[in-house]
Amino acid sequence: MPCPFCRVVNTVCYWGPRPVKSWKRPLVFVASVPITAGGLAFAWVMFEKQSVAGVAIGLFLAAVGALSFGVAIWGCDQCVARLFADGI
């Protein structure tokens, strides 16, 4: 049975399957926290400056970070590998 993120990750990450490595999950988790927080902070600053495009970019970054956070915690190994891609 696929994890709850398989359908979303397969849509967002259009590249093919990547090799599963045990070190990818902690890196996705660690990277997702500042991406989410930074996206929300950027959106808040742009909201104060009344920049609609800036708020949209910040919320997009926050959504990507939230997806990464969820996949790192609840996703299957294939989703983590596909989201991380070739990374390093």
LOMIDO-853860 format. One record per residue: residue number from 1; x, y, z of N, C-alpha, C, O in turn; residue in one letter. Coordinates in Angstrom, 1 decimal, decimal comma, padded with zeros to 4 digits, always signed. Each point is the difference from the previous one (the first is absolute). Example, Ala and Ser with C-alpha at 12.3 -4.5 7.8 and 13.67 -1.06 7.14 Angstrom:
! LOMIDO-853860
R  lumfi      nx      ny      nz     cax     cay     caz      cx      cy      cz      ox      oy      oz  drense
R      1  +013,2  -005,7  +007,8  -000,9  +001,2  +000,0  +000,9  +001,2  +000,0  +001,0  +000,0  +000,7       a
R      2  -001,4  +001,1  -001,4  +000,9  +001,1  +000,0  -000,8  +001,1  +000,8  +000,5  +001,1  +000,1       s
This chain:
! LOMIDO-853860
R  lumfi      nx      ny      nz     cax     cay     caz      cx      cy      cz      ox      oy      oz  drense
R      1  +000,8  -001,2  +000,0  -000,8  +001,2  +000,0  +000,9  +001,2  +000,0  +000,9  +000,2  +000,8       m
R      2  -001,2  +000,8  -001,7  +000,9  +001,2  +000,0  -000,3  +000,9  +001,2  -001,0  -000,1  +000,6       p
R      3  +002,0  +000,9  -000,4  -000,1  +001,0  +001,1  -001,0  +001,1  -000,4  -000,3  +000,1  -001,2       c
R      4  -000,1  +000,7  +002,2  -000,9  +001,1  -000,4  +000,6  +001,1  -000,9  -000,8  +000,8  -000,6       p
R      5  +002,1  -000,8  +000,4  +000,6  +001,0  -000,8  +000,4  -000,5  -001,4  +000,5  +000,8  -000,8       f
R      6  -000,6  -002,0  +000,5  +000,4  -000,6  -001,3  -000,6  +000,8  -001,2  +000,8  +000,3  -000,9       c
R      7  -002,0  -000,1  +000,9  -000,7  +000,7  -001,1  +000,5  +001,4  -000,2  +000,3  +000,4  -001,1       r
R      8  -000,1  +000,4  +002,2  +000,4  +001,3  -000,1  +001,5  +000,1  -000,4  +000,3  +000,8  -000,9       v
R      9  +000,5  -001,7  +001,5  +001,4  +000,0  -000,4  +000,2  -000,4  -001,4  +000,9  +000,5  -000,7       v
R     10  -001,7  -001,5  +000,2  +000,1  -000,4  -001,4  -000,4  +001,1  -001,0  +000,5  +000,1  -001,1       n
R     11  -001,4  +000,8  +001,6  -000,4  +001,1  -000,9  +001,0  +001,1  +000,1  +000,4  +000,6  -001,1       t
R     12  +000,1  -000,2  +002,2  +001,0  +001,1  +000,2  +001,3  -000,4  -000,6  +000,7  +000,8  -000,7       v
R     13  -000,2  -001,9  +001,1  +001,3  -000,5  -000,4  -000,1  -000,8  -001,3  -000,2  -001,2  +000,1       c
R     14  +000,2  +001,8  -001,2  -000,3  -000,6  -001,3  +001,2  -000,9  -000,5  -000,3  -000,9  -000,9       y
R     15  +001,5  +001,0  +001,5  +001,1  -000,9  -000,4  -000,3  -001,4  +000,5  -000,9  -000,2  +000,9       w
R     16  +001,6  -000,7  -001,4  -000,3  -001,4  +000,3  +000,5  -000,4  +001,4  +000,5  +000,8  +000,8       g
R     17  -000,7  -002,1  -000,4  +000,5  -000,4  +001,3  +001,5  +000,2  +000,2  +000,8  -000,1  -000,9       p
R     18  -000,5  +000,3  +002,1  +001,4  +000,2  +000,4  +000,4  -001,1  +001,0  -000,9  -000,6  +000,7       r
R     19  +002,2  +000,4  -000,5  +000,4  -001,1  +000,9  -000,3  +000,4  +001,5  +000,2  +001,2  +000,4       p
R     20  -000,7  -002,2  +000,3  -000,3  +000,2  +001,4  +001,3  +000,0  +000,8  +000,7  -001,0  -000,1       v
R     21  -000,5  +002,0  +000,9  +001,2  +000,0  +000,9  -000,5  +000,4  +001,4  -000,9  +000,8  +000,2       k
R     22  +001,5  -001,4  +000,8  -000,4  +000,3  +001,4  +000,3  +001,4  +000,5  -000,7  +000,5  +000,9       s
R     23  +001,6  +000,2  -001,5  +000,4  +001,3  +000,4  -000,9  +001,1  -000,6  +000,1  +001,2  +000,4       w
R     24  -001,0  -001,5  -001,3  -000,8  +001,0  -000,6  -001,1  +000,5  +000,9  -000,3  +001,2  +000,0       k
R     25  -000,3  -002,0  +000,8  -001,1  +000,4  +000,8  +000,4  +001,0  +001,0  -000,7  +001,0  +000,2       r
R     26  +001,8  -001,2  +000,6  +000,4  +001,1  +000,9  +000,3  +001,3  -000,7  -000,3  +001,1  +000,6       p
R     27  +000,9  -001,1  -001,7  +000,3  +001,2  -000,7  -001,2  +000,7  -000,5  -000,1  +001,3  +000,0       l
R     28  -000,9  -002,0  -000,5  -001,2  +000,6  -000,4  -000,7  +000,6  +001,2  -000,6  +001,1  -000,1       v
R     29  +000,6  -001,7  +001,2  -000,6  +000,5  +001,2  +000,7  +001,3  +000,4  -000,7  +001,0  +000,3       f
R     30  +002,0  -001,0  -000,2  +000,8  +001,1  +000,4  -000,2  +001,2  -000,9  -000,1  +001,2  +000,4       v
R     31  +000,1  -001,5  -001,7  -000,2  +001,1  -001,0  -001,4  +000,6  +000,0  -000,2  +001,1  -000,4       a
R     32  -000,8  -002,0  +000,7  -001,4  +000,5  -000,1  -000,3  +001,1  +001,1  -000,9  +000,8  -000,3       s
R     33  +001,5  -000,9  +001,4  -000,3  +000,9  +001,1  +000,3  +001,5  -000,4  -000,8  +000,8  +000,1       v
R     34  +002,1  -000,5  -000,5  +000,3  +001,4  -000,4  -000,7  +000,4  -001,3  -000,3  +001,2  -000,1       p
R     35  +000,0  -002,1  -000,8  -000,7  +000,4  -001,2  -001,5  +000,4  +000,4  -000,5  +001,0  -000,5       i
R     36  -000,1  -001,8  +001,4  -001,4  +000,4  +000,4  +000,0  +001,3  +000,8  -000,8  +000,9  -000,3       t
R     37  +001,7  -000,8  +001,3  +000,0  +001,2  +000,8  +000,5  +001,2  -000,8  -000,6  +001,1  +000,1       a
R     38  +001,5  -001,2  -001,0  +000,5  +001,1  -000,9  -001,1  +000,4  -000,9  -000,2  +001,2  -000,3       g
R     39  -000,5  -002,1  -000,3  -001,1  +000,3  -000,9  -001,1  +000,8  +000,7  -000,6  +001,0  -000,5       g
R     40  +000,2  -001,4  +001,7  -001,0  +000,7  +000,8  +000,5  +001,4  +000,4  -000,8  +000,9  +000,0       l
R     41  +002,0  -000,8  +000,4  +000,6  +001,3  +000,4  +000,0  +000,9  -001,2  -000,3  +001,2  +000,1       a
R     42  +000,7  -001,7  -001,2  +000,0  +000,8  -001,3  -001,4  +000,5  -000,3  -000,2  +001,1  -000,4       f
R     43  -000,7  -002,0  +000,5  -001,4  +000,3  -000,3  -000,5  +001,1  +000,9  -000,7  +000,9  -000,4       a
R     44  +001,0  -001,0  +001,7  -000,4  +001,0  +001,0  +000,6  +001,4  -000,3  -000,7  +001,0  +000,0       w
R     45  +002,0  -001,0  -000,4  +000,6  +001,3  -000,3  -000,6  +000,6  -001,2  -000,2  +001,2  -000,1       v
R     46  +000,0  -002,1  -000,9  -000,6  +000,5  -001,3  -001,5  +000,5  +000,2  -000,5  +000,9  -000,6       m
R     47  -000,2  -001,6  +001,6  -001,3  +000,4  +000,3  +000,0  +001,4  +000,6  -000,9  +000,9  -000,2       f
R     48  +001,9  -000,6  +001,1  +000,1  +001,3  +000,6  +000,3  +001,1  -001,0  -000,4  +001,1  +000,1       e
R     49  +001,1  -001,5  -001,2  +000,4  +001,0  -001,1  -001,1  +000,0  -001,0  +000,1  +000,7  -001,0       k
R     50  -001,2  -001,5  +001,1  -001,1  -000,1  -000,9  +000,4  -000,4  -001,4  -000,4  +000,5  -001,0       q
R     51  +001,3  -001,5  +001,0  +000,4  -000,6  -001,3  -000,7  -001,4  -000,2  +000,4  -001,0  +000,7       s
R     52  -001,3  +001,0  -001,6  -000,8  -001,3  -000,2  +000,9  -001,0  -000,6  +000,0  -001,2  +000,4       v
R     53  +000,9  +001,5  -001,3  +000,9  -000,9  -000,6  +001,0  -000,6  +001,0  +000,3  -001,2  +000,0       a
R     54  +000,2  +002,1  +000,9  +000,9  -000,5  +001,1  -000,7  -001,0  +000,9  +000,6  -000,9  +000,4       g
R     55  -001,9  +001,2  +000,0  -000,7  -000,9  +000,8  -000,2  -001,3  -000,7  +000,1  -001,1  +000,7       v
R     56  -000,4  +001,1  -002,0  -000,2  -001,3  -000,7  +001,3  -000,8  +000,0  -000,1  -001,2  +000,2       a
R     57  +001,2  +001,9  -000,5  +001,3  -000,8  +000,0  +000,3  -000,5  +001,4  +000,4  -001,2  +000,1       i
R     58  -000,6  +002,0  +001,0  +000,2  -000,5  +001,3  -000,9  -001,2  +000,4  +000,5  -001,0  +000,6       g
R     59  -001,8  +001,1  -001,0  -000,9  -001,1  +000,3  +000,4  -001,3  -000,8  -000,2  -001,1  +000,5       l
R     60  +000,7  +001,3  -001,7  +000,4  -001,1  -000,8  +001,2  -000,7  +000,6  +000,0  -001,2  +000,1       f
R     61  +001,0  +002,0  +000,4  +001,1  -000,6  +000,7  -000,4  -000,7  +001,3  +000,5  -001,1  +000,3       l
R     62  -001,4  +001,7  +000,4  -000,5  -000,7  +001,2  -000,8  -001,3  -000,3  +000,1  -000,9  +000,7       a
R     63  -000,8  +000,9  -001,8  -000,7  -001,3  -000,4  +001,0  -001,0  -000,4  -000,2  -001,2  +000,4       a
R     64  +001,2  +001,5  -001,1  +001,1  -001,0  -000,4  +000,6  -000,5  +001,3  +000,3  -001,2  +000,1       v
R     65  +000,0  +002,1  +000,8  +000,7  -000,4  +001,3  -001,0  -000,9  +000,8  +000,5  -001,0  +000,6       g
R     66  -001,8  +001,3  -000,6  -000,9  -000,8  +000,7  -000,2  -001,4  -000,6  -000,1  -001,0  +000,7       a
R     67  +000,1  +001,0  -002,0  +000,0  -001,3  -000,7  +001,2  -000,9  +000,4  -000,1  -001,1  +000,3       l
R     68  +001,3  +001,8  -000,4  +001,2  -000,7  +000,4  +000,0  -000,5  +001,4  +000,4  -001,1  +000,3       s
R     69  -000,9  +001,9  +000,6  -000,1  -000,4  +001,4  -000,9  -001,2  +000,2  +000,3  -000,9  +000,7       f
R     70  -001,5  +001,0  -001,3  -000,9  -001,2  +000,1  +000,6  -001,2  -000,6  -000,2  -001,1  +000,5       g
R     71  +000,8  +001,2  -001,7  +000,6  -001,2  -000,6  +001,1  -000,6  +000,9  +000,2  -001,2  +000,1       v
R     72  +000,6  +002,1  +000,5  +001,1  -000,5  +000,8  -000,5  -000,7  +001,2  +000,7  -001,0  +000,5       a
R     73  -001,8  +001,3  +000,0  -000,6  -000,6  +001,2  -000,8  -001,2  -000,3  +000,2  -001,1  +000,5       i
R     74  -001,2  +001,3  -001,4  -001,0  -001,1  -000,3  +000,1  -000,7  -001,3  -000,7  -000,9  -000,3       w
R     75  +001,6  +001,4  -000,6  +000,1  -000,5  -001,4  +000,8  -001,3  +000,0  +000,7  -000,4  +000,9       g
R     76  -000,9  -000,4  -002,0  +000,7  -001,2  -000,2  +001,4  +000,3  -000,5  +000,3  +001,2  -000,4       c
R     77  +000,6  -002,2  +000,3  +001,4  +000,2  -000,4  +000,1  +000,5  -001,5  +000,8  +000,8  -000,3       d
R     78  -001,7  -001,3  -000,5  +000,0  +000,4  -001,4  -000,4  +001,4  -000,2  +000,6  +000,7  -000,8       q
R     79  -001,5  -000,2  +001,6  -000,4  +001,4  -000,1  +001,1  +000,9  +000,5  +000,3  +001,1  -000,6       c
R     80  +000,4  -001,5  +001,7  +001,1  +000,8  +000,5  +001,1  +000,1  -001,1  +000,6  +001,0  -000,2       v
R     81  -000,3  -002,2  -000,4  +001,1  +000,0  -001,0  -000,4  +000,8  -001,2  +000,9  +000,7  -000,6       a
R     82  -002,1  -000,7  +000,2  -000,5  +000,7  -001,2  +000,0  +001,5  +000,3  +000,4  +000,8  -000,9       r
R     83  -000,8  -000,4  +002,1  -000,1  +001,4  +000,3  +001,5  +000,6  +000,1  +000,2  +001,1  -000,4       l
R     84  +000,7  -001,9  +001,0  +001,4  +000,5  +000,1  +000,7  +000,0  -001,3  +000,9  +000,7  -000,2       f
R     85  -001,3  -001,6  -000,7  +000,6  -000,1  -001,3  +001,4  -000,5  +000,1  +000,4  -000,8  +000,8       a
R     86  +000,5  +001,5  -001,6  +001,4  -000,4  +000,1  +000,8  +000,9  +001,0  +001,1  -000,3  +000,4       d
R     87  -001,8  +001,4  +000,0  +000,5  +000,9  +001,0  +001,5  +000,2  +000,1  +000,5  +001,1  -000,5       g
R     88  +000,2  -002,0  +001,0  +001,5  +000,2  +000,2  +000,7  -001,0  -000,9  +001,3  +000,0  +000,0       i
